[in-house]
């Protein structure tokens, strides 16, 4: 199924001259997109589907195709922890070592809040030497030995450093406090209440699963908090990282429709209390240093947060070889944009950056139209 971006502009009520078709064509074609774009607006939901499930000759992507979300699924871990806080089973300032054993004393002292905000000082267990063990692991317990010797690189709470290890420990916390496996807990307490019927940690049947395809060379990997700084060169091939089972730090599999359901349930307070959602999606730490007078990106608790042209947003991206996702809600506007790709970053991120002004800024539409006309 394909819905043109011209139809998207009409649904969003954007006032645009007839020649805006050149802008729409540019957005639809120049990215050579492979994935699903879903935009929910108070008036309608619009979906565009483009590309194929894997390499050359594979079947077309469909609206219900499942994608690896990368780090975007950290939002699920954050919500699971928030539910335990709402229930009074843990507190934000509890040290992780109170519930999760086998850690160094320094790591054990990091608090739940510091893990959620990436200020614990811990690093990332996603290292080349750990990939064989990560690939073999079927649960959180099998991953914990990979982080048993970690120590914070700086005093916890003193600054931001994106940490996959921190979110792995939060998943272990969910297991220790509830007695359920991480994936069982998500299924019963996050996915089911949100009506998410196609989301889970395991890749699904090949017929409905996008296979991540990468051209990244082994020495070029995405940065921990976003796409690589420069594009890779090389033949397109299946990405082993995109096919690995998900865990609390990321890599769950879902559809664009299910991610839309997640945001809808979240803002309707079906997953956490209103007060807890406010904490999750309020700025807690700068994700990058301030650049002059311009404020840097902010991070909440398991959610990226900020404003775009005065429009408040929260969500998360994901990037790995053969994986790129952007999932962002503008809660005050009732708008959610989900872009999922089975190709290297920054494919989905770049398309999202061009799509975002269309949601709110007619002037950006006109500028895009002029640029499109000049290239025809």
N, C-alpha and C positions, 0 to 999 in steps of 0.2 A: 504494500500500500504506500502511496506517496501523496502527501498534501503539500502543495506548493507554498513557498514563503509569501507569495502574493496573497493566498488565502489566509495565511497567518496574519498579515498586516490588516486585512479586512476584519478578521475576527477580533483583533485587538483594538479596533476602532481608531487606527492611526490615520490621520488625514494626510493623504499623499497624492501628488499629481500623477497623471497617467504614465509619465515616463519613468516612474519608480520601478517599472518592470526591469529596467537595466540593473538597478540595485538588487532586486530579487534574484535575477539570473546570476549575478556575480556571487552572491552569498551561497546560492545552491550549487554552483558549479566549480568555483575556483578552489574550494577546499578538497575536492575529490573525496568527499566524505564517505565513510563506511560506518554506519551505526543508526541510532534512533535519536531524534530530537522531539521532545514532548514539552509543550508549553500549556499550562493551565492558567486560565484567565477567568474572571467572574462571568464572562459571557459564554465561554466555551473552552474545550480542550482541543488542541491541534497537535497532530503527530506527523512527522515526516520520517520516512524510512528510506534508506539508501545503502547500497553496497551489498556485499556477500558475506556469508558466515565465516569463511576462512580464506584459503588461497584461490588461485585462478581455477575456475570451473566448479566452485562450490555453490550451494544453493543461495538464493537471495535472503537477506535479512528480512524478518517480519516484525510487526509491531510487538509481538509477544516473545521475541528472542531474548534470551538471558545473556547478560554481560558480566564480566568481572568488574566490580566497582572500585577495586583498589582501595585506597585509604578512605574513600567516601563512606565505607561501612564502619569506620570508627564511630560514626553517629549512633549506630545500633548499640555499641558497647557503652557509650556515654549514657544512653537512655536506660539501659539495664542497670547501671550503677545508680542513676538518678532514682529509679524505682525503689531500690534498696534504701536510699536515703529517705525518700518519702515514707517508707514503711518503718523507719526508725531502727533499721537493722545495722546501719553503719552511719558514720558522720564524715563530712567533708575533710575534717582535720584529723581523722584517725590515721596513724601511721600504717602503711601497707603491711608491715611485718606483724601487726596484731592479728591478721587473718591468714597471711601467706607466709609460710616458712621456707627455709632453705636459701635465704638471701644473705648477702653480706650485711653487716650491721649498718653500714652507711646507706645502702639501698633500702633496707627495712625501715629506716627512719623517714623516708619520703612519704608524704601524705597523699590521701586520695585526691585532694584538691590539686596538689602539685603534679600528679600523674595526669589528671584530666586536662590541665592547662599547659602541659609540656614544659614545666619548670622544675622537674625533678632532677635534672642533670644526667639522667640515664640516656643511653644511646639507642642503637638499633641492632636487633638480633638478625636482621636481614643482611647478612654479609655473605660473600661468595663461599667462604669455608663452611657456613652453616646451611647452605642451600640443600645439600643432600638430606640432612636431618629434617629440615623443614618439609621437604617433599614427602618424606616417609611418615611424618607425624599425622596421627588421626585425632588427636585431642590436645588440649592445653597442657596437660600433665607431661606429655612427651616433648613439649617445647621448653618447659621451665628449666631443664638442665643447661640450656643454651645461655641463660642469663644469670645462673647461680653465682658467678664470680664477678658480676658487674658492680662497679662503684660509680657514684655520681662524678661527673667531670667538673662540677662546681657546686657550691653550697646550694642545696635544694631551695627553691623559691627566689633565687637571686636574679635569674634571667630565663629567657625562652630558649629551648633547644628541642626541636621536633624529635619525638622519641617513640619508636615502635615498641621498644621494650616496655615502656610505661604502660601502654595499652594492653600488651600481653599480660602484665601483672594485674590490670583491672579485670581482665577476663578470668584470671585465676581467682581473684577476689569474689567475683560472682559465683564461681563454682564452690568455693570454700564456705561462703555464707549461706547459700541456698541448698547445697547438697545435690544440685542438678548439674549436668554438663552444660558448658557454655552454649552449645548449639541447641540443646533441649530447652534451656531457659529462654533464649531468643524466640524459639518457635512458639512457646506457650504464652510468653508475656509481652513480646514485642510484635512479632509477625501476625499472629492470630488476631489480637485486638485491633490491629490496623487493617485487617483484611488482605494481608500480603500472602498470596497463595503460591507464588513462584520463587520465593526468596529463600536461600539457604547457603550453607558453607560449601556444599559439594557441587561440582559441575554437573549439569544435568545431561540428559540424552543428547547425543551429537546433533540430532535433527533440529533441536531447539536451542542450541548453545553456540554463541559466537566464539570462534576460535581466535585468540589474540595472535595477530601477525605482526612481526617486528622486523625492522631493518637496522636495529641498533647493533653496533659492534660490541664485543664483550667488554671493552674498556670504557664504553660510554653508557652510563646508566642515569635514570632520572634522579634529580636531587630529592632528598627526603620529603620536601614540602612543595613539590611542584615538578613541572616538566624539565627536561634537560636544557642547558643553556644554548646548545647548538644542535641542529639536526644530525642524525646519524646517516651514514651512507652504507649501502650494502643491499643484497638481495632480500626480498621479503620472505620470511620463513616463520613457521610456528614458534611461539614464545612459550618455553616451559614455565616461566614465571606466571603467565596468564592462566595456566591450567591447574595450578596448585590449589589445594583445598584452602578455604578461607580460615581466618583465626581472629582473635579479638583486635589485632592491629590492622586488619583489612583483608580484602580479597574475597568477601562474600559475593555471591552471584544473585542477580536480580534483573527485573525488567523495568523499563521506564514507567510503566503503569503502576508497578508495585512501589517504586520510589515516590511517585505522586501520592499513593495511598499513605505512605509513611508520613509525609509532610502534612497531609490532610488530618491524619489522626493526631499528630503532634500538636498542631495549632488548635485543634478542638479539645485538647487536654484529655485525650483518651489514653495517653501513654504515661504522662507525668502530671503532677499538679501544676497549676499556673505559676506558682512561685518558683518551682523547680525549673520549669521551662525558661523562666526569666533569667535564672542563674546560668543555665546552660548556654544561653544565647546572648549574654551580655559580655562586653569586652573585659577580659581578665588579664591578658598579657599581650604585648606587642609581638607579632609574629616575625617582624623584620625591623631593623633599626630605622629610626626616623630619618627621612631624607630631606634635609633642610627644613623648610616651613611646612612641607607636606607630611601629614601623619602616615605612618606605615600601616600595613595590614595588621588586623587584630585577631586574636584567637579567644574564644570563650572556653567552654568545657566540652571538648569533643566536637566543637563546631567552629568553623571560621565565621566571623561576624564582621559587619561593617555597614556602610551606607554607600549607595551609588546615586549621585545626583540628588541627594536628599531622601532617597528611598532605602529604608532599613532592610537589611538582608541577613540571613544566616544559612549555612549549608556546609558543604565540604567537596573538595575535589579528590581525584585519585589519579595516579600516574605510575606506570611500570612498563617494561617492554611489552608492547601489544595491548596495553590497557590505558584508557584515558576516560575520565568521567568528570562531569560537572553537575552538581545537584544543589540548587539554590532556591530558597523561598524568600519572597518579598511579602512578609505577613501583613503589613498595613495596606497593601494593594491587592491582596488576594491572588498574587501571581506566583507560580512556581515554574522554573525552567530546569529541565533535565536533559543532558546531552551525554549519550553513552557511545563510545567508539571502541572497536576492536582493532585499533591501530595505535602506533606510538604517539605519545604526547609530542606536540601540543595540539593534535587534530581537534579533539572535542573542545579544549580550552580556547583555541583560536576562534572556532565557530561561535562559541558562547560569547566571547568578547565582542564579536560583531553583531550578534543577535541582541545583546542586552540593550543597546541604545534604542533599538526599534520598539522596545516595550514601553518606553516612557518619553522619548524625545523625537517629535516630528522633524525638528531641524536636522537631526542626524540622518533621518530617512532621506531628506532632500539632498544632503551632502553625498550620501551613498548613491543616490540616483545620478547625480552629476558625474561621480567617478565611474559609474557603470556605463554611462552614455559615452564617456571619453574613450573607453576601451573597446567599444563596438565599431 
